[in-house]
Amino acid sequence: MQRFYLPPDETRDELLTLSDREAHHALNVVRLRPGEAVMVLNGEGERLRCETIECARRAVRLRVVSREKIPGPTWPVTLIQAMPKGKAFDTIVQKATELGTQRIVPLVTQRVIAQIEPHKHESKLDHWRAIALESIKQCGSPWMPEICAPLSLDACLKSLPPASLRLVASLRYNALLPSELLDAPPHGAHGAHGAHGVPALAGETPPSANDATSSDAVTPSRLTLGERIASSPARVATEAGPIQLWIGPEGDFTEEELNAIEAAGARPMTFGPLVLRADTAAIYGLSVIGCAIQRWSR
């Protein structure tokens, strides 16, 4: 079934009209005909099943057959993405939308090469929103993501809304695997890892070669992963609430930037031994979060 978009204020009546770009697509690309069924999305959680009743020269008229209101996500995801150069951010907006991201924040950090002058923010936002709109029609998402104007790291940190979980893609030694961060229960032990097989949490000293033999005292490096997560003030919790994912630019965040992001409560997460492009990292991170959300929602 073909999908089209109309803003919420144009979907309140039982007779709807596609015009401009949507009408052009329906008439000249899809070649819609009277009697055919289509789906209309309004970007605010509603899907409308419609019947085509008239195809005029520059407009298509539809009759609403049924309405489906989709509840908002239990764990809405925000992608805070340092802007890569070229058209990579367009790809990120497209794929993040297809993966169900609710909010996208373009971030300007020290190593960001792509700089957008303030007077061009609105035109750039219109461009990104157009990409997101096409993406929701492609994937059938009833929710249009909010795309913010570019922010500096300081401004972003100062305006951070509450979150149940903050994650930052990181190459640091203390970064945990997605399975360790997203699969571990919020309380109690999770698996039995030896002292030298457990990454250090933020603020811990990495284990030394003598940890296993120098003393019988229980230290952070000698706890199991689950015990350390459970005892950490910033431990992972899977209760309902927003999730934030931070992804750096080409060259990654600086050490000072990573320190500031972790100080705001973000847990460092590794994507493995390979260094990924910024757009690949965003898709990887959002995908593993999406898989975890599906599991939590069962």
PyMOL commands that set and color helices and strands:
alter all, ss='L'
color gray80, all
select helices_A, chain A and resi 8-10+20-29+88-98+118-139+153-158+178-183+195-197+211-214+220-222+225-231+255-263+278-296
alter helices_A, ss='H'
color red, helices_A
select strands_A, chain A and resi 2-5+15-18+37-41+46-55+60-69+77-82+103-108+146-147+151-152+165-169+243-247+267-269
alter strands_A, ss='S'
color yellow, strands_A
deselect
rebuild
show_as cartoon
